[in-house]
Amino acid sequence: MFRGVANLNLDAKGRMAMPSRHRERLIESCAGQLVITIDRDPCLLIFPLPEWEQVERKLMQLPNLNKTARSLQRLYLGHAHEVDLDGQGRMLLPTPLREVAGLGKRVVLIGQGNKFELWDEEAWTRHRDQWLEEARGSDGDELSDSLGSFSL
């Protein structure tokens, strides 16, 4: 399970060091093999290869004559890049993906259970503050049925 928030820097080549608390798990679970793709939000998704393969199978099972399904396949599968952690726990983020996500030098890595999200630091702060404000103003009445019984 990947959790927590880490503020990181990209080097001049577009490499990012995976926080040490996640490296060992990634080496054990996927030999440091990861897949990076874009998201509908302005961020990147980073999956251990075995987790990505499950997502990929589900995406490929969607009916590609359905316009929404085809768009999801194009976004997630079409932009997927395999990367490996190097001996120092770094990964090279492909330039086209960095550009799509608007990543600058300062980034934020957010653990999301089976994957990570990688955000530009300013974009993350803006979105996080917006989500917090929305949550504070919400009384929970607009939760979908699937979230209606969720409690913290």
C-alpha positions in Angstrom: 0.0 0.0 0.0 1.4 3.4 -1.0 0.3 6.3 1.1 1.5 9.7 2.1 2.6 12.9 0.4 6.3 13.7 -0.5 7.6 17.0 -1.9 10.4 16.2 -4.4 12.5 17.8 -7.1 13.1 16.8 -10.7 16.7 17.1 -11.8 17.8 18.8 -15.1 17.3 15.5 -17.0 13.7 15.0 -15.7 14.6 12.3 -13.2 12.9 11.9 -9.9 14.2 10.0 -6.9 11.5 7.7 -5.4 11.3 8.3 -1.6 13.2 5.6 0.2 10.2 4.5 2.2 8.7 3.2 -1.1 11.8 1.9 -2.8 12.1 -1.5 -1.0 8.5 -2.3 -1.6 8.8 -1.5 -5.3 12.0 -3.6 -5.7 10.2 -6.5 -4.0 6.9 -6.2 -5.8 8.0 -5.3 -9.3 11.8 -5.3 -9.5 11.6 -1.5 -9.8 9.6 -1.8 -13.1 7.0 0.9 -13.3 4.5 2.3 -15.8 3.8 6.0 -16.0 0.8 7.4 -17.8 -1.3 10.6 -17.9 -4.5 11.2 -16.0 -7.6 13.2 -16.7 -6.5 15.5 -13.8 -3.3 17.4 -14.6 -1.0 14.8 -13.1 0.8 11.6 -13.9 -0.1 8.1 -12.6 2.8 5.8 -11.6 2.0 2.1 -11.3 4.1 -0.9 -10.3 4.2 -3.0 -13.5 1.9 -5.9 -12.0 -0.7 -3.3 -10.9 -0.6 -1.6 -14.4 -1.1 -4.9 -16.1 -4.4 -5.4 -14.3 -5.5 -1.9 -15.3 -4.4 -2.5 -18.8 -6.4 -5.7 -19.1 -9.5 -3.9 -17.8 -9.1 -1.1 -20.3 -8.6 -3.5 -23.2 -11.9 -5.3 -22.3 -13.8 -2.0 -22.7 -15.8 -1.8 -26.0 -13.6 0.3 -28.2 -16.6 1.3 -30.4 -17.8 3.2 -27.3 -16.6 6.8 -27.6 -15.8 7.3 -23.9 -14.1 3.9 -23.6 -12.0 4.6 -26.7 -11.0 8.0 -25.2 -9.9 6.3 -22.0 -7.9 3.7 -23.9 -6.2 6.4 -25.9 -5.3 8.5 -22.8 -4.2 5.8 -20.5 -2.8 3.1 -22.8 -1.6 5.4 -25.5 0.5 7.5 -23.1 1.8 4.6 -21.0 5.6 4.4 -20.7 7.6 1.7 -19.0 10.4 2.9 -16.8 12.8 1.3 -14.3 14.2 2.6 -11.1 18.0 2.9 -11.4 20.5 1.9 -8.8 19.9 5.1 -6.9 16.1 4.8 -6.9 15.6 7.3 -9.6 13.3 7.2 -12.6 13.4 9.2 -15.8 10.0 10.8 -16.5 9.5 11.0 -20.3 9.4 14.6 -21.6 6.0 14.3 -23.3 4.4 13.1 -20.1 6.0 15.9 -18.1 4.7 18.4 -20.5 1.2 17.1 -20.5 1.1 17.1 -16.7 2.7 20.6 -16.6 5.5 19.4 -14.2 8.1 21.9 -13.2 11.1 21.3 -11.0 9.1 21.0 -7.8 6.7 18.1 -7.7 4.5 16.2 -5.2 4.2 12.4 -5.1 1.0 11.2 -3.5 0.5 7.5 -2.5 -2.9 6.2 -3.7 -2.9 2.6 -2.5 -1.9 0.6 -5.5 -0.3 3.6 -7.4 1.1 7.1 -7.1 0.0 10.4 -8.5 2.7 12.9 -9.5 1.7 16.6 -9.5 3.4 19.8 -10.2 3.7 21.4 -6.7 1.8 24.6 -7.5 -1.0 22.7 -9.3 -1.2 20.2 -6.3 -1.5 23.0 -3.8 -4.2 24.8 -5.8 -6.3 21.6 -6.3 -5.9 20.4 -2.8 -7.0 23.7 -1.4 -10.0 23.7 -3.7 -10.9 20.1 -2.6 -10.6 21.1 1.0 -12.8 24.1 0.5 -15.4 22.0 -1.3 -15.3 19.4 1.5 -15.8 22.1 4.2 -18.8 23.5 2.4 -20.4 20.1 1.7 -22.9 18.4 4.0 -22.5 15.1 2.3 -25.9 15.1 0.7 -24.5 14.9 -2.8 -22.5 11.7 -2.2 -23.3 9.0 -4.7 -25.0 5.8 -3.6 -21.7 3.9 -3.6 -20.3 6.5 -1.1 -23.4 7.0 0.9 -22.5 4.5 3.6 -18.8 5.4 3.8 -17.6 6.7 7.1 -14.2 7.7 8.5 
